[in-house]
Amino acid sequence: MSGLGYTLPALAAVAAVIAAELLVLRTGLFRRAAYWVSMLIVLGFQIPVDGWLTKLSSPIVSYNDRQITGLRFPFDIPIEDFLFGFALATAVLLLWERQRASR
């Protein structure tokens, strides 16, 4: 396992989104309960869909095991998928809030 193919970019995406909020955008999104509830909703949909797509018994999407950590939870979902999901959903919400505040 090198993790360079998928793990490192996933971690970098999370770090970039958090840094963008804390250092540039400063929307206060992380302090809002509604944001954390929305992330739970995202997880509520991500887990069954991603679990179905990545199930080891019959994967639709497969990963090179040398490019991920190998940690899968739950339903064979690579943990890197959750990092990318967090980064994507958070980036969209941050940009939405920034745009809304500029009106």
C-alpha positions in Angstrom: 0.0 0.0 0.0 1.3 3.4 -1.0 -1.9 5.4 -0.5 -0.5 8.0 -3.0 -3.2 7.2 -5.6 -6.3 7.7 -3.5 -5.5 8.2 0.2 -3.2 11.2 -0.1 -5.5 13.2 -2.5 -8.5 12.4 -0.2 -6.6 13.8 2.9 -5.4 16.8 0.8 -9.0 17.5 -0.2 -10.2 17.5 3.4 -7.3 19.7 4.5 -7.8 22.1 1.6 -11.6 22.5 2.3 -11.0 23.1 6.0 -8.2 25.5 5.3 -10.3 27.4 2.8 -13.0 27.8 5.5 -10.8 28.8 8.3 -8.3 31.0 6.5 -10.2 32.5 3.5 -14.0 32.0 3.4 -14.8 32.3 7.1 -18.5 31.5 6.7 -18.9 30.0 10.2 -20.4 26.9 8.6 -18.6 24.5 11.0 -20.2 26.2 14.0 -23.7 25.6 12.7 -25.8 22.6 13.8 -27.6 22.6 10.4 -24.2 21.8 8.7 -23.6 18.8 10.9 -27.1 17.6 10.4 -26.7 17.9 6.6 -23.5 15.9 6.8 -25.4 13.1 8.7 -28.0 13.2 5.8 -25.2 12.9 3.3 -23.8 9.9 5.2 -27.3 8.4 5.4 -27.4 8.3 1.6 -23.7 7.7 1.0 -23.4 4.5 3.1 -26.0 2.4 1.3 -25.1 3.6 -2.2 -21.4 3.5 -1.7 -21.7 0.1 0.1 -23.6 -1.3 -2.9 -21.0 0.1 -5.4 -17.9 -1.1 -3.5 -19.1 -4.4 -2.0 -16.2 -6.9 -2.3 -18.4 -9.8 -3.2 -19.5 -8.1 -6.5 -18.0 -4.6 -6.9 -19.2 -2.2 -9.5 -16.4 0.2 -8.5 -13.1 -1.4 -7.6 -9.9 0.1 -6.1 -6.3 -0.8 -6.5 -5.5 -2.2 -3.0 -2.0 -0.6 -3.3 -3.5 2.8 -3.6 -5.8 2.9 -0.5 -5.3 2.2 3.1 -7.3 -1.0 2.9 -9.6 0.1 5.8 -13.2 -0.5 4.8 -16.2 0.3 6.9 -19.1 -0.3 6.8 -20.1 -2.6 3.9 -16.7 -2.7 2.4 -16.6 1.1 1.8 -13.0 2.4 1.6 -12.6 5.1 4.3 -11.1 7.4 1.6 -14.6 7.6 0.0 -15.9 9.3 3.2 -13.0 11.8 3.1 -13.8 12.7 -0.5 -17.5 12.9 0.3 -16.9 15.2 3.2 -14.6 17.5 1.1 -17.1 17.6 -1.8 -20.2 18.3 0.2 -18.5 20.8 2.5 -16.9 22.6 -0.5 -20.3 23.0 -2.1 -21.9 24.3 1.1 -19.0 26.7 1.7 -19.2 28.2 -1.8 -23.0 28.4 -1.5 -22.7 30.3 1.8 -20.0 32.6 0.4 -22.1 33.4 -2.6 -25.2 34.0 -0.5 -23.3 36.3 1.8 -22.0 38.4 -1.1 -25.6 39.3 -2.3 
